[in-house]
Amino acid sequence: MLVEGELYYENLIKEDKEDYGIIGLMAIPSELISPVYHNVQNELLKGFLLQKPILGPTTSMNSEDQQQLLFLQKAQVSYINSGMWNEFKTFRLPFIENAKRAYRQLSLIEDSVVIYRLVRAPERLVFKVYTGNMPPPKAESYIKSLMMKYWSKKTYNGAEGKMTNIYDPQSMLDAYWFPVDNQGKGTEVSSLPSGGALGEIKDLDYFLTKLYKSLKVPVSRFLTAGDPFKDGAEITRDELRFARFIMRLQSQFAIGIKETFITHLKLKGLWKEYKLKEQSLKIRFNEPSSFMTMRNQQLLKIKFENYNTATQGDAISKSFAQKYYLDMSADDMKENREWMRKDAALTWELEQIKSSGPNFREQLAAQQAAAGAAAGAAGGGAEAGDIVTGK
């Protein structure tokens, strides 16, 4: 997905057993298959065109590769793409395409830094040769003779049987002695320092930061010196941006998985049996990191703080605050009231268990029966008295 931008899988079914549904997937190389659209602008997919090589018994190394084109229906292939097009909408772009320029710049600056360090690392010697009142041509020849003298050494050539001078690159590390006149003037040798700031890599860090940003990877995970990565409550904009990028990737996979699952349900006959629709199925991935979870937790905390502040007085109804401060729908509010009723019933039941024990229901039934019998006896006596008094 990151490198090619497209994934293709052939949906495998068992011959004469289509009611088994999709029993497996087989990957198809992206260079051998291409999608065919009814309308590219609206991305209405028609099917896929597969390039299948023809292999025969007479195939040799000198023969040209032969291929046949096969048209595959949309339901035959599980297709997942990056969702990104090129300028002319002719092919999908991978996500790593955004980092191509930054990666090339980083590679070039790395090579240039290495070359600069190799060239400027050694120290150089500066020879100040005293020539006195020599004319310029003679002074120049004198300097050349000194160069040849100190950049070469005498060795014995056994083949020729004589002494020869050969170039010695290490001679620059030797000690040298130069004649000085009566006035103390003579040749001086000083050291030219090597290139400075060779240990700094600010240029590399700059282009490396550009590379991470192009890949949408948080720079703080890699370039923060002395501070290890903490997967906790420290939420930055880069982390949220990276989490949203992963969620966009997950949504692309969810589309492909959903279409494959719909094909599976249709083959098994469950799609028509339960009268399903595409809106009936929703695929949701887990959040990519704890940073997104922590951010949602912070937003929820802010909502509850606003809700508690608004409902402290009698000016705002709790139901109104639930709808506009907690973003609860009418169904959510109705479900919440039902759960509050169940919580109240459970609280009362726990209080009865604490006061009367686990058999409180039998005790309550016995008390109600006794109270009913007493009320019946009292009601009968009063009625008899009334009759006597009436007579």
N, C-alpha and C positions, 0 to 999 in steps of 0.2 A: 504493500500500500504506500509506504513512504518513498520507495524508489520508482515503481512503475505507475502508481496512481490508479491501477485497476486490478481487480481479482475476479477470476472466472472459475466456477466449479460446475461440473456437469452433474445433474441430478440423476442418480441411478435408481432404477426400478426393476423389479423382478418380472421377467417375461411371463405373460399369462397370469400374473398375480398383481395387477395394478392396485387392487384394493389394499395391498400392504403399505402403499404409500412410498415415500422416498426412503430407501434403505441405506443410502450412503451418498457420499460426494467424492468426485475425482477432480483434482486440480487440472486446469488447462493453461498452458503457457500463454501469456498475454500477447506474444508476438504472432501466435497462430490463429487468433480469433479477434473479430472486430464487431462492435454493436451496429445494428441497422435501425435507423430512426424513421418513424412516420414524419415527425416534425422535430428538427433539432432544436429550434427555438424553445419549444415547450417540453422538450426532452421526452417525447412520446416514443417509447421503445417498441419496435416491431419484432425484432429477433436478433440472431447473431449469425455471422458468416465465418465458418471454420475452414481453415486451410489444412486439409488432411493429406499427408504425403502418400504417394503410391509406391509400394514396395513389391518388387517382383523377383522371381528367381534369377533373371538375367541382369539384375542391377549391378553395375560395375562402378569403379571409381571415376572413370572417364565420362560416364553418362550423366546427363543433366538431371537434376532433381525434378520429378514430376509430382504435381499436386492436383487435387480435385477440391472444388469448393462445395461445402455442405452448408445448407441453411438450417439452423436450429431455431425452434420456436422459443419464445420468451420464457415459457414455463420449463424448458429443458435445462436452463442454465441459471445458477445462482450468481448474480452479478453485483459487485460492490465497487464503487468508484470514489474518488476523492472529492467529487463535487466541483472541481476546478477545471475550466476550459482554457485553451490557448487563445490567442487573439482572434483567430478566425473560426473558432469552434469546430476544429477538425479532429482534435484528439484531447484526451484528458491529461492534465498536468499533475505530476506527483507533488507531494508536500515539500520534498527536498529541493524542488526547483527554486524555491525562494532563497535557498542558501548557496546557490551555485556561484553567484558573483562574490559573495563574502568569502567563500571557501577559496576561490582562486586568488583573491587579494591576500588572504592569510598565507597561502602557499608561497606566493611570490615574495612577501615580506620576510618569511622565514628563510628562504634561500638567500635573500640579500643580506640579512643579518648574519648568517653563517659566513658568507663570503667576506663581509666587512670585518668580522672578528678574526678570520684567518689572516687577512691581509694586514690588518692594523695591530695584531697582537704583539709581534716581536718589536723590541726597541731598535732604533737605528743609530748609527754612529755618524757624527758630522765631523769631517776633517777640515780644519782651517790650516792650510799650507802656507807657510811664510815663503814668499818668493823674492823679497828684497826689491832691488831696482831692475829686475829682469824685464825685458820687453814682453809684451803679451804673447807672441808666438812661442818664445822660449819658455815662458811661465806655463803655458798650456801643455807643452811637451813634457815639462818637468812633472806636472801633476799626473799626466798619463803614465809616466814611468813609475811614479810612486804607486799608482793604482795597480799596475801590473806586478809590481814588486810585492805588495802586501796581499793581493788577492790570489797569489799563486805560490807554490812551494816547489823546491827542487827535489826531484826523485831520480833514482837510477833506473834507466830502461835497459833490462838485461838483453832484450832482443837486438837493440841497436848498439849496446855497449857504451852508452854515454849518458850524461846528465840532461834531464829535460824538465821544463817547467809545466806544471799542470794546474788547472784552476782548483782552488780549495775554498768551498763556500763556508767552511767552519773557521777560516782564518780571521773572520771578523770578530771572533770571540777571543782571539789571542791578545797578549799585551804588546804594545808598540813603544819604541823609543825613537825620539826625533831629536836632531841636533838643534841647539839653541846658540845664538851668537852672543857676543859680549854684552850687548844691551838687554839680554833676556828675551829676545824675540825669537820665535820659532813656530813650528807647526803645533796647533792645538787640536785636540780631539774632545768633543763633547757628545753627550747622549741626547738623542731625540726621543722623547717619551712615546710610548705606544698610544693607540687611540683611547680616548677617555670614555667613560660611561659604558664600558662593554658589558657590565653586569646588569644594566637596566634593560627591561623589555617592555617599556610602556607602549611602543608601537605595536608589538605583538598582542599585548592585552587589549588595545583598542580594536584591532581587527578580530580578535577572538570574541570580544564582546559583541561585535556586529554579527558574527557567525551565530552565537547563541540566540541573539534577538531574532535573527531571521528564522531560526528553528523554533522560536517561541519558548525556548527553555530558559527558566529563571537564571540569571547570571549569578545571583547570590549563592547558588548551590556550588559554584566552582571557583569563583574569583575572589571570595571573601577570605583574606589572609588571616589566620589565627582564630577564625570563628567557624566552627564546624556547622554543618547543615542541621537545622533543628526543625523537625516535623511536629510542630506544636502550635501554640497560639499566635506565633509571629506571622501575621498575614501581610503580604506585600502585594502591590499591584501586579508584579510579574507572576507571582504564584496564582493569582486569580485568572490572569490572562492565559497561563499555561493550562489551568484546569478547564477553562472554557474551550480551549483548543482540543483537549482530549475529549470533551463532551461532544464537540462537532464530529470528531472521528467516530465516536460511539454511535452518533445518530446515523452516519452513513452505513455502519454495519447493521444497525437496527432495521434500516430499510430493506437491505438484502435478506436478512434473516426472516423478516416478516413476509416478504414475497415467497420465499421458499416454503415457509410454514403454511401459507395459504394454498400453495400447490399441493402440499402434502395432505391437507384437509380435503381438498377437492378430489384427490385420488381415492381417499378412503370413504368418500361419500358423506362426510360429516358436515361439509359446507352447506349443502342443500338441506340436510336433515335438520340442522339447528337454525337454518335461515340466517347464517352469519353474514356480516358485511365487513368491509375493510376497517371501518371505524370501530368495530367491535374488538379489534386486537390492538394492543399497545405493548410495545417492548421498551423497557427502561433498564439501563445499565446502572450499576453502582457508581456512586460519585468517585472520580478518579483519585482524589487525595483528601486528606483530612482538612486541608485548607478551605476547600469549598464547604465542607461540613461546618467548620468553625465560623466561616462567614455567614452561613445560613443561621447558625446559632446566635450570632451577634445581632442579626436583623430581627430574629424572633424575640430576643431580649429587649430590643428597642421598642418593638410593638407592644409587649406586655408592660413595659414602663409607661408608655403613653396611655395604655388602657387603664392601668391602675391610677394614674394621675387624673384621667378624665372622669372616672367613676367614684372619686373620693366624695364628691358632693352629690346633691340631688338634681343638679341642673341637666345632667346627661344621663339617659337611660343606659342600663347595662347592655340591653339588646342592641341599641343604637351603636354603642361603643364596640360591641363584638362585630358588627357588620362593617363599620367604617374604619376601625383602628386595628382589628385583627383579621380583616379581609375574609370573614366567615360568610358563606352563602346561607340562604334560607334553610336548605337541607342540613347544612352543618349545624346551624343553631337549633333546629328541631332535634337532631341526633344528640346534641349536647344536653338538651333538656331531658331527654329520655335517659341518658346516662346519669344525670344528676338525680333523677327519681330512683334509679337503681342503686346509686350510692347511698341515698338517704335510707332506702329500705335495708340495705346491708348494714348501715350504721346502727339502725334501730335493732336489727337482729343480733348484732354483736353486743349491744348493751343489755339485751335480755339474757344472753348467754352468761355475761359476767354477773348479773344480779341473781338470776334464778337457776343457772346451770344449763347443761345441754338439753335437758328435757323440759324446757320452758313451755313448749307448745302443749304438752299433756297437762301441765299445771294450769295454763290459761284455759284449756278446754274444761277441766274440772271446776275451776272457779266460775266460769260462765254457766255451767250446768247447775251448780249450787245456787248461784244468784238467780237463775231462772226459776228454780223450784221455790225459793223463798219468796220471790215476787208473785208466783202463782198462789201460794198459800195466803199471803197477805191480801191479795185481791179477792180471794173467795170469802174470807171473814168479813171484809167490809161490805160485800154484797148481801150477806145474810143479815147483818145488822140493819142495813137499809130497809130490808123487807119487814123485819120486826117493827121498826120504828114507823114504817108506813101504815101497818095495821093498827 
